[in-house]
Amino acid sequence: MHRFKDLEFWKKSRLFCSEIYAITSKFPESEKFGLTNQLKRASVSIPSNIAEVSSRQSNKDFSRFLQITLSSAYEVETQLLIASDLNFINHEELDSPLKSLESIITMTSKFKSTLN
């Protein structure tokens, strides 16, 4: 069993959610139930999946949930790029969350590789 609160990639992913909420607060109101909602849900699922799996006993379960976590991270990346394509976020604003996400993905992937 792993203590999720001690995992650096969980800490970073939790902070990342705040970044996503701040970004999406500037999206058009018409996107409230569209891209805004999708981004928020996918970003929240990253630390949530890490926390959920921390109670599992097997490395196999942990690895599987971390794969789901990575899937959510790539989903967020795609949605951020779409938001940029739609001019909801400019290139300068896009840089910070993409760098944060890249760090989370790298750390999660490295940790996952130690479980095999």
N, C-alpha and C positions, 0 to 999 in steps of 0.2 A: 504494500500500500504506500502511496506517495502523498505527501502533504502538498496539496495544490497551492496553498498560499506561499510556499517556499520556492515554487517554480518561477524562475525569472520570466519565461515566456507567458505564463498565466498573468503575471503582474503587468507585463507590457500589453497583453491583449485586453486587459481590463481598462487600462488607460486609453487604448486605441478606441474603445467604444465611446468614450467621452469626445474624442476627436471626431468620430463619425457623427455623433449627435450634434456637435457644433456646426459641422459642415452642412448637414441636411437641414438645419434650421433656416438656412438661407435659400433653400430650394423653393420653387414656386408652390403655392398652396395647392395647385391642381395635382401635384405629385405626392400629396400627403398619403394617399393610399396606394401609390405606385412605387416608384424608385426610392422614395424616402423610407417607406415602410420596409421594403426589401433590404435596403442597406442596414437599417437599424437591427432588423431581425438577424441577418447574417452575421453582423459584427458581434452581437450579443451571444450568438451561438458559439463563437470561438472560445472565450473563457468559460462559458457554461459547460461545454463538452469536456474541457480539461478538468473542471471541478467534479463533474459527474463521474468521470472515469477514475478519479483518484481513489475512490472507495473500492475499486475492483482489485481482486487478488492476483489475477494472472497478467503476465506481460502481454499475452495474446490479446486480451480484452483491451488493455491499455493502448496497444499498438493500433487496434481497429478504431478506437475512438479518436486517437490522434490523427488517423487518416481522415476521419469525418471532419475534424477540426481544420485540417489542411484544405479539405474541399470547401468549407465555409470561407476560408481565407481567400481562396482563388475566386470564389463567387463574389466576395466583396471587391476584389481587385477589378473584376470584369464590370461590376456595377459602377465603380468609380470612373472607369474609363468611358462607360456609356454616359455617365453624368457630364463628363468633360466634353464628349461628342455633342451633347445637347446644350452645351454652354451653361450648365447649371453650376459649374465649377471651372475656374480658369487653370491654366497650366501651372502657375505658381502655387495655387492652393492645392493642387493635386500632388505636388512633389512630396510634401510632408507625410500624408497618410500612406502613400505608396512606399516610402522609405520605412515607415513604421511596420507596415505589413510585410515587407521583405525581411525585416529583422525577425519578426514573429515566425514567419514561415521557415526561415533558416534555423532558428533555435528549436522549433518544434520538430523539424525534420531530423536534426542532429540527435535530439533526445530520443525520438522514435527509433533511430538506427541502433541505439544502445540496448533496445529491448529485444532485439532479434537474437 
